[in-house]
């Protein structure tokens, strides 16, 4: 349920990327993985792997999950988790020019006997996009691969029940870049706090970073320059990629101590890793703010930064 609440918050606030980083407190040690090794439950043995698994599952459109996610103990209570219901989680009777699908193999109409193709013969792959008919893309993609497709027209076509719809395979970023659709989040694992930044997939890295701690400055003082007694630079309105980092129960300070890359460079204060070090809940009545609570509070509190950027653009 904690993982589901994190996913819900990221969906509501249109987060593009979730990074699960090792703070040195888990039993499994710092070793990033992709995929879900073994058949056992990893919630205790490797909590990073467990969180990555569940978050990836929830982001995937429901009609693709059975194919892309085999039965696994990590997902045994998946039916109890709330739906994210993001724009790319389309129903069979809903039309959108973009859609997520899973490849099924070569189109039989284009395949030659014994797997041979004549010279110059077109190559095509059938894709299950959750529609009453299959979709056909003019490229060869291995079966069981997730793809984003774009249809020729934004208008819903007439379906005859058996003729495949033609589309093109595009980048998962295309729906957002071309039409402004929020198209879900990607999930990656990082072996340490510093790896969150050094392994950033965006050119130029993150432009602006926020670390969260009860020892940080309040959001009110951050956004109110006249009442800010701290020497904090104003939050810029021109940026492309912002990252907000939340610690575990022990906070980001322990993540810094476990990060050999940062400590070897003489970094001793966790606040020095970030552009801004903020306290989401001043005078909190509980000793701890749970991660799933902090994500909701942080994304809501920092919404002003996103809105200021949109107005500036």
Residue pairs with C-beta under 8 A, 6 or more apart in sequence:
1 80
1 81
2 290
2 291
2 292
3 50
3 51
3 54
3 55
3 58
3 81
4 54
4 58
4 81
4 82
5 292
5 295
5 296
6 18
6 51
6 55
6 291
6 292
6 295
7 18
7 54
7 55
7 58
7 59
7 84
8 82
8 84
9 15
9 292
9 295
9 296
9 299
10 18
10 185
10 295
10 299
11 84
11 85
11 86
11 184
11 185
12 299
13 299
13 300
13 303
14 182
15 185
15 299
16 185
16 186
17 185
17 186
17 187
17 188
17 201
18 55
18 185
18 186
18 187
18 188
19 187
19 188
19 189
19 190
19 196
19 243
20 48
20 51
20 52
20 55
20 187
20 188
20 189
20 190
21 48
21 189
21 190
21 191
21 192
21 193
21 195
21 196
21 255
22 29
22 30
22 31
22 32
22 48
22 189
22 190
22 191
22 192
22 258
23 193
23 247
23 248
23 250
23 252
23 254
23 255
23 258
24 30
24 192
24 254
24 255
24 257
24 258
24 259
25 248
25 250
25 254
25 258
26 46
26 47
26 48
27 44
27 45
27 46
28 45
28 46
28 47
28 48
28 49
30 191
30 192
30 258
31 191
32 48
32 189
32 190
32 191
32 195
33 46
33 49
33 52
33 189
34 189
36 42
36 49
36 53
36 72
36 74
37 49
39 72
39 73
40 73
41 50
41 73
41 74
41 76
42 49
42 50
42 53
42 74
43 50
43 74
48 189
49 189
50 74
52 187
52 188
52 189
53 72
53 74
53 75
54 74
54 75
54 78
54 81
55 185
55 187
56 187
57 65
57 69
57 75
57 78
58 81
58 84
59 84
59 86
59 184
59 185
59 186
59 187
60 68
60 69
60 100
60 146
61 88
61 89
61 90
61 100
61 130
62 83
62 89
63 92
63 128
63 129
63 130
64 100
64 101
64 102
64 128
64 130
64 146
67 102
67 128
67 144
68 102
68 144
68 146
69 75
83 89
86 182
86 183
86 184
87 96
87 175
87 181
87 182
87 183
88 96
88 98
88 99
88 100
88 175
88 181
88 183
88 184
90 96
90 99
90 130
91 130
92 130
92 131
92 132
95 156
96 181
97 150
97 151
97 153
97 154
97 179
98 148
98 149
98 150
98 151
98 170
98 174
98 175
98 179
98 181
98 183
99 129
99 130
99 131
99 135
99 148
99 149
99 151
99 167
100 129
100 146
100 147
100 148
100 149
101 127
101 128
101 129
101 130
101 135
101 146
101 147
101 148
101 149
102 127
102 128
102 144
102 145
102 146
102 147
103 125
103 126
103 127
103 128
103 141
103 142
103 143
103 144
103 145
103 147
104 125
104 126
104 127
104 128
104 134
104 143
105 125
105 126
105 143
106 123
106 124
106 125
106 126
106 140
107 124
107 125
107 126
107 136
107 164
109 124
110 117
110 121
110 122
110 123
110 124
111 117
112 118
112 121
117 123
122 138
123 138
123 139
123 140
124 136
124 137
124 138
124 139
124 140
125 136
125 137
125 139
125 140
125 141
126 134
126 135
126 136
126 164
127 134
127 135
127 136
127 137
127 147
127 149
127 167
128 134
128 135
129 135
129 149
131 159
131 165
132 159
132 161
133 159
133 160
133 161
133 162
133 163
133 164
133 165
134 164
134 165
135 149
135 151
135 164
135 165
135 166
135 167
136 164
136 165
136 166
136 167
137 147
137 149
137 166
137 167
137 168
137 169
138 166
138 168
139 169
141 147
141 169
147 169
148 169
148 170
148 171
148 172
148 174
148 175
148 183
149 167
149 168
149 169
149 170
150 167
150 168
150 170
150 174
150 175
151 157
151 165
151 166
151 167
152 166
152 167
157 165
159 165
172 183
172 184
172 186
173 183
175 181
175 183
176 182
176 183
186 201
188 199
188 201
190 196
190 199
192 255
192 258
192 259
192 260
192 261
192 262
193 245
193 252
193 255
193 256
193 258
193 259
193 262
193 273
194 259
194 261
194 262
194 273
195 261
196 243
196 245
197 205
197 206
197 209
197 243
198 261
200 206
200 241
200 243
202 240
202 241
204 240
204 241
205 241
206 241
206 242
206 243
207 236
207 239
207 240
207 241
207 242
208 235
208 236
208 239
208 241
208 242
208 243
208 275
208 276
208 305
209 242
209 243
209 244
209 245
209 273
209 274
209 275
209 276
210 242
210 243
210 244
210 245
210 274
210 275
210 276
210 277
210 278
210 298
210 302
211 245
211 252
211 270
211 271
211 273
211 274
211 276
211 277
211 278
212 244
212 245
212 246
212 247
212 252
212 278
212 279
212 280
212 294
212 298
213 247
213 251
213 252
213 253
213 270
213 271
213 277
213 278
213 279
214 251
214 279
214 281
214 284
214 289
215 271
215 277
215 279
216 271
216 276
216 277
216 278
216 279
217 228
217 230
217 232
217 276
217 277
217 278
217 279
218 278
218 279
218 282
219 278
219 279
219 280
219 301
219 302
220 227
221 227
221 228
221 229
221 230
221 232
222 228
222 232
222 235
222 276
222 278
223 235
223 304
225 234
232 276
233 275
235 276
235 305
235 308
237 308
237 309
237 311
237 312
238 309
238 312
239 309
242 302
242 305
242 306
244 298
244 299
244 302
245 252
245 274
246 252
246 291
246 294
246 295
246 298
247 253
247 254
247 255
248 254
248 255
248 291
249 288
251 270
252 270
252 273
253 270
255 270
256 262
256 263
256 267
256 268
256 269
256 270
256 273
257 263
262 273
267 273
270 277
271 277
278 301
278 302
280 289
280 294
280 297
280 298
280 301
281 289
281 297
289 297
